[in-house]
Each structure stands twice: as structure tokens, then as C-alpha cells.
Amino acid sequence: MNARTEATDPFTLADAEATTLLRHVPWRRFAVLGDSTAAGTGDPWPGYETVPWADRLARWLLAAHPRTDYLNTGEMGAVLADVRARQLSVIEAFRPDLVHLSCGGNDLFLRGASVPDVEAELDDLCTRLAATGAQLSMFTFADVFTGRMAPLRPLFTEFAQAVRRVAHRHDAILTEFWDHPARTRPDWVSADLIHLTMAGHAVAAAEIAKNLARHAADLPPELVRG
């Protein structure tokens, strides 16, 4: 039996550690939009707090900067058209300075869908989000396409490449999970073999927090508030 817990997991961050890490990031209005990967769907896992990645990250940002505001409009099953119709205007009205977009995977299963079409729609969404003045954030899905999921691997390999291109074009902070070593652990994905478990969410939150802190460290001092 796996005795690993959140406290002993080498890929997670304790609240105090994460708070210290994020103390010098400049963002105070954190927004998330997209599908279930934004909303935080996933199975509980023994030894890990049942808190999705975005809620964890918001908690850490709030602890580091008590006036931080957070909005998550992610919806289970949302496709890009849903995000555009139901979430985008809400996010724009929130006026975020850091916004994470996670969607497009569901669109790949629509009749007639193609990765280039999804990439073009992601591009357009990012253009709208960047117009708010916010720093964009994105991530790639982890390569967990083995066993009965193996037939999907070529499609999602192509999708990961599309996400990288979109992130590059819009100066998004991209967190890479495709080759993350934790992806091979039995506690990474839920029983549906798609969504992260809460152990996976804990790791994802830690990686995104570390990536945000690295990016902030490279910003001009006048853009970073203590």
C-alpha cells in the first residue's frame, strides 16, 4: 500500500512554503476559466486535502497577499464555444491581472473537430483575455495515454504542441505537465483515467506556483509589489 501523503510528497508544497514562494509575485486578481480541468474535477485521494489546484493556488496567493481576489468560472464538460458564450464576459468584467485558461480538450471529441481549429479558437480566446491586460497562464496535459487510453496519445500529443504554440504567441506562463515524473504514479489520475486525483491537483498547484514565482523573479522591480 502506498503510504505517501501530501506532507511527504516530494512534488507538493506546504501552505507556508507556497505562501513564501508567492510573496513577491505582482498579481492580485486571479481568474480561471475553462472546462473541468479549470473547475477542478477529480477523485479524493487518501492523505491529500480535497482541494483542486486552482483553489489551492488562490489560497496561497491570498495568504501571501491578503487583498487578493479570485474567480473561477470553469464548467464540467465545457467546450470552447461554452467558454466564449458563458465565461469570457464574466472574466473580462472581473478585470483580472492573472488569468489561467484551460480548455480545448473536450472540443477534440466533437464531430469534425481538428487540432488546428481548436488552436485557432484558443488563439482568439487568448487575444481577448490578453486585451484585459492580464498575464496569461496555461498548462499542457500530462502524458497518461497508456493502456486503453493509448489510442488517444497521437491526438493529445498534437494538442499539447498546439497549447505550447498558443502560449508562446501570447506570452503566457506555460506549466509543462506532459513529461512530469508524477504522471506515472497510480495517484495521478482519477478512476475515469482523465481527471487528476486530489493528489494530482496538489502536485499541479505546486508546479504552477513555482512557475509563477520563477516568472515574477524575472520581472522588472517596478512591476513587482511586495
N, C-alpha and C positions, 0 to 999 in steps of 0.2 A: 504493500500500500504506500502511495506517495504521501510523505509526511510534510512536504513543503507547504509553507503558509506565506501569507503576504509579508510577514515580518522577516522571514528567512529567504525570500525570493531574491536572487541577485539582480533581477531586472526591474524591481519595483522601487518606489521611493516612499519613505515615511513622510507623514504630513509635514513635520518640522523641516526635514531635508528639502522637500519640494518648495516650501514657503521661502526658505533661504535662497534657493536657486532662482526663484522668480522675483526676488525683491527689487531687482534693477531692470525689469522689463518695463516698457513705456505704456503698455496697453491697460485701459481701464473700462472698456466697454466691449465685452467678449460675446460674440454671437456665433451660433452654429445652425446650419440648415442642411437639409438633405433627406435621406431615407433612413432606414433602420440603423445603419452604421453611424448616423448622426444622432438619432434618437437614443441609442444605447441599448438596443435589444440584446439579450443574451441570458444564458442559464446561470444561476448561482453556482458557486464553487466553494467547497469546504475550506475554511481557513482564510477566505478573502471576503472583504466587505462588499456587499451588494450595491455598488455604486458604479455607474457607467463612466467611461473615460472622460466625456465632456463635463459631467457633473464633478468628477474628481478635480479636473483641471480648473474649473470655476471655483471650487472650494479653496484650492491652493492660491489662486490669484486673489481671491477675497481676503485670505489670511495675510497675504503679503501686502495687499493694498485695500484697506477696509472700505473704500468707496467704489470698489469695482461693481459694475452691473453685468448681468448675464442673461442671455435669452437663447433658448434652443427651440427651434420650430420643426425639428426633424420628425418625420412621419414614417411609420412602418409601411413598406410597400410603395412608397412614393417613387414616381419616375420623374424625369427632368421636367416634363410639362406640368406636373403637380407642383414641383418646387417653384417653377416660374409663376404659376397661377395663384398659389395659396401662401407661399412663404416669402418670396422675394420682396414684395412691398412692405411686409411686416418688418423684415430685417432692415430694409432701407430706412424706414421710419424710426427704427431704434438708433440709427446713426452709430454703428459700431466702429471701433478703431482696430479691432482684430476680429476677423470672421473666417470660420472654417466651413468649407464646402465639402460634403461627402455624398455623392450620388452618381448615377450613371450605370451602376451595375445592373439594376433592375431593367433598364432600357434594353440591355443586350438580349433579353429574352422576349422582347416584343417582335411580332411578325414583321419581317422586312428590315429590322434594325441592323445597323452596321457600326463598327467601331469608329470609322471616320465621321459618321453622322453624330454619334454620341460626343465625339471630341469637339465637333463644331458647336454643339449645344452647350457643352461645358465652357468652351471659349466665350460664348456670348454671355452666359451667366457670370463668368468671372469679370468680363468687361463691365457689366452692370454693378457688380459688387465693388470692383476697384474704383468706380466712379464715386463711391461714398467716401473715398479717402482712406479706407481701412486697409490694413495689412492682411493679405490673404494667406490662408493656411490650407493645406491638403495633405492626404496621405495615400500611399499605394496599399492595396490589399496584400496580405501575406500569401505566399505560395503554399497553399494547403491542398492543392489539387492532385491528390493521390487516391488510390483505390477506386471507388465508384465515382469519385469526382474527377478523375484523371481526364476524361474526355473534354472537360471544360478548360483544361490548362492552356491550350493554344489561344483560346478566345480571351482569357483573362491575362495572359502574358501580353497580348496586344493592347488590352485595355490599360494595363499598368504603364506601358510605353506612352499611351495617349495622355494619361494623367501627368506623367513626367513632362511631356511637351507643353501641356496647358499650364502647368505650374511654372515652367521656365518662362513662357511668354508673358505671364502676369506677375512675375517676381514673387510668387507665392513661396512661403516657407513649406518645403516638402519634407515630410517624415516618411522614410522608407521602411516598410514592413515586409516587402517581398521576400527578402532573404534573412529576416530576423531569426536568430537562433531559437527563440522561444516558440516559433511556429510549429516545430516538430513535437512539442510536448503534448501529452494527452489532455492537458488542461487548457489548451489554447482555444479550441472551438467547441461550440455547444453541440447538443445531440443532433441538430439539423445539419451539422458539418458546414455551416455558412457563417453564423454569427459568433462573435467572441463569447467565451465564458467571462464571468466576472474576474477570473484570474487573467485572462487575456486583456480585459479592459484595464486592469491595474497596470499591466506592462505597457499597454498603449499610452495611457495617460503619462506614465513616467518618461517614455521616449519623446512624446510631443513636448512635455515640459522642458526636457533637456535641450531639445532642438530650438524651442523658443528662446531659452536663455542664451544659447550659443549665438543665435541671430542678434539678440539685443546687445550682446557684448561687442558686436561689430558696428553698431550704430554710432553716429557722432554723439558726443556727450550732451549736446544741447537738446537732443531728441529723447534722452532718457531721463525720466523723472524718478526720484528716489521715493 
